[in-house]
């Protein structure tokens, strides 16, 4: 079966809200091995959309949250839960979450704030028992990731650990931003010269602009609808940081006529951050473009 046939079949099954039986069997076999093969797990993330029922488990294996040795899984999972509970107990004792916040925040906002505070404590950056006092750009990135994951997963312990794992991936993206932005310009210039010229005129690619950096570093958390964004994050877990470039290019191409009419970068930002792509059309195009250009993908973790 060639790549085009596989991609068409996968797309068809996804639209029908089911996964290929063959793909599920392949993943089940990988997960049932006594010693899971990390490279094959990453390869699955790259080649297919991970089934929702397996995503938290597969991501946890790939990120090193859970062990590749199956016999150690329960023990390590218990250890992760105990660390989470210790941190949660600590921020409660320190009264980092005030009664006023309990009233003013929704349940998910409260969990989001609590996880951020736990993370600050764990990384020795919680000063004076106040999470807001140390809020920096990196904190905002972590919060965006947590906020997205809370829309995807229901287990808070798993969500916290996966948020930390994914945040570590984004640190590599942060380092690679200059190169990713350069590759964005090359790809967009090739795909749509008029659109590239307009975005360049508005200053998107200037070194002083951090707009593209923020989208890339957070892997479009808060921009793309979480139920389809996970497909992009599957690829990041599989080792492709360059997927964010393809996603951006497909996103701006989708609204090119609106962008061409804009006179400021702030207006472009507003447009892009209201797209959401709930049906996954843009995301699927980005993944297809990545697969077509897979020889250019040279980022791994």
N, C-alpha and C positions, 0 to 999 in steps of 0.2 A: 504494500500500500504506500503510495507516494504522499508527500507532505500535504499537497492540495486536497487529496481525498480525505486524509485524516482530519485536516482543519475543517472541511465541510461537514464531515460526520460529527465532530465534536460540537460545532456550532449548532447543528440540527438538534442534537440531543439536549444541549443547554437550553434552546428555545422551548423544548418540550418539558423542561424542568427535570430531566433525568440524565444520568451519566451513562456513557457506554459501558455495557457489561464487561467488555474486554478490559477497559481501563480500570474499572472497579476491581476486577479479579487481579490485575497486575498490582494495584496498590495494596490490596489485602494481603497478597503474597509477600510483598516487601515489608509490610508491618508485622507479619507473623513470623518472620525469620528470627532465630534466636539471637543473632547479631545483625542488626539492621545495617544496610549498606548506605552510608551517607551520600555518596555520589549519585547512587540510583534514586534516592529520595529527592535530591535536588533536581535531578534530571526530570523526574515526574512533575515537580512544580513548574519547571520550565516548559515542558511539552503539553501539559494538560491543565485544565481548571480543576483545582482540588475540590472534591466533594465536600459540601458544608459539614457533613457529619464527621469527617476526618480532619478538617482543617486545623483545629486547635492542637490535635495530637501530632499531626505531621509537622506543623510549624515548630512545635516544642522540641521535636527530635532534631530538626534541621538547625535550630538555634542553640542546641546543646542544653536546653532546659531539662529535658528528660534524656536518659542514657540510651545509647544504641543497643546495649545488652538488655534484652527483654526481661531477664530474670531480676534485674535491678530496678525496674520501672516503679513498682509499688513503693519501694523504700525511698527512692529519690523524690517521688511525688509527695510522700508524707513529709520529707524534709523541707521541700519547697512550701508546703502548706504551713508548717511550723514557723518558718521564717516570716511568712506573710502575717500570721497571727501575732507573732512577737512584735513586728513593726506596727501593726494595727493597735495593739495594746499600748505600745509606747507612745504613739501620737495621741491616744486617748488620755493617758496619764499626764502627758505634758499639756493637755488641753489646747492642742493646736487647732482643733475644730471647735469654734465657739458656739454657744447656744443660739446666738443671733443668726449664725450661718445655717444652723439646723432648720430654722424657720424660713429663711429667705431662699434657700437653694432647693431645687427639685432633688429627688432621690439620686438620679444619675449625676447631677452636678455635684452633689455632696460626695458621692463615691469618687468622682473625678478629682475633686479637691483633696480628698483623703489620700488617694493613691499618689498624687503629686507630693504631698507632705511626707508620706512614707518613703518615697524615693529620695527626697531631700535628706531625710534622716539617715537613710542607708548610705548615701554618698557623702555624708559628713558636711552637708551644706545647709542644714536647718539651724538658723541663727535666732536666738532668743525665742524659740518656740513659735516663730511666726513664718509661715510659708510665703506669704505675700512680700515679706521684707527682702527676700532674696530672688525675686522673680527676674530672670534674665531671658535672653533670646532662646537659649537652649531649654529653659524651663517651658517656654511657650511651645517649642517643638514637641517636648514630651507630653504636654497637656493635650495638644492636638492629636497625637497618636492614641493616647488613652481615650479621648472622647470618641474617636472613630471605632476603636476596639470595643467599647461599651455598647455600641450599636450592633456588634457582630456576635460577641460571645456573652454567655449568661453567667459563667463561673468567674467570680471576682479574683480568685487566687490565680487561675490560669491567665486571666486578662492582665493582671499586674506583671506577671513574669514574661508574658509575650510582649507587653509594652516595653519592658526593659530590653528584651532581645531585639525588638524591631528598632528601638531607639539607637542601639549600638550599630545597626546597619546604617542608620541615617548619619552617623558620625563619619562613616566612610564616604557617603554621598556628599557630605559637607566638604570634605577634603577634595573631592573630585569636581566640585561645582564649576571652577574655571574651565576645565576640559569639557564638561558636559554642556556648558553654555556655548563653547566654541563649536561643538558638534551639532548643537541645535541650530546654530546659524548656517552651518554647511548644509544640513538636511533641509531646512526651511527654504533656503535660497534655491536649492535644487527642486523642491516640491512646488513652491509658489513665490516667485521673485517679488511680485507686487506686494504681497503680504509681508514678506521679509523686510522690504524697503520701508513700509509704513511703521512696523514695529521698531525698526532701527531709528527712524526719524523721531519717534516718541521717546527714545532713550532706554528701551527695555534691555539692550545688551551692553549698556555702559557699565563700567566697573562700579560706579557709584549707586547703581540700582540693585537692590537686594530682592526684588519682587520674584524673579525667576528662581533665585537661590532658595527662598522660603518655600515655594511650591515644590521644588525638587527635594529639599531636605526633609520635608514632611511627607513626601510621596503623594502629594495632593490630598492629604487628609483635610476634611472640611470643605473641599472643593467638589470632588466627585462623590456621588451617592455611595455610601459604604457597602451596600449589597453588591455593587459591581466593582468597586474599588479593590475588593479582596482579590480579584483576578489579577490586578496589577501587582498587588503585594505578594501574590503567589510567585510571580516572576522574580521579585526582589529577593524573596527567600530562596529561590532557586539559584541565585547568583548574578542576576542581571540588574545592574543599576541603570543601565542605559535605557531601560523601558520608560523611564520618566521623560526622556527626550522624545520618544515616539508618541507618548501620550500628549505631551504639550503640542507637538506639531499637528496631530490629528484634531486636537481640541480647537486650536486657533483656525485651522482650515474649515472646521464645521461652522464657525461664526465669522468667517472672513469678511463678508459684506458689511456686517455690523462694525467690525474692527476698522475697516478702511474708512468709515465715516467718523471715527472718534478723533478728538483733538488733544487728548491727554492720556497719560499712562494710568491715571486714576480711573478714568472711564473704562479703559481696557480691563483693568483689574476687576472692576464691578461686573463687567460683562462675563468674564471668565468664571468668576466665583458664583455666578447664578446659573451656570449651565447644568451642573449636577449629573446629567447623563443617566437618568434612572433606568432606561432600557438597555444600557450598556453598548449602544451603537459605537460611540467614540472609543470606548475601552477595547471592544473587539477589533476595531480597525487598527488600533495601536499595537495590539498583540500580533495581529496578522503582519503588520509592517515589521515588527521585531523579528518574527520568524523568517520573513523573506530576506531580511538583512542580517541573519544570525551570524554570518561570517564576520560581521563587524563588531559583534559583542565580545569585548575582551575584558569585562569586569567580573571578578568572582570574589567571594569572601570565604 
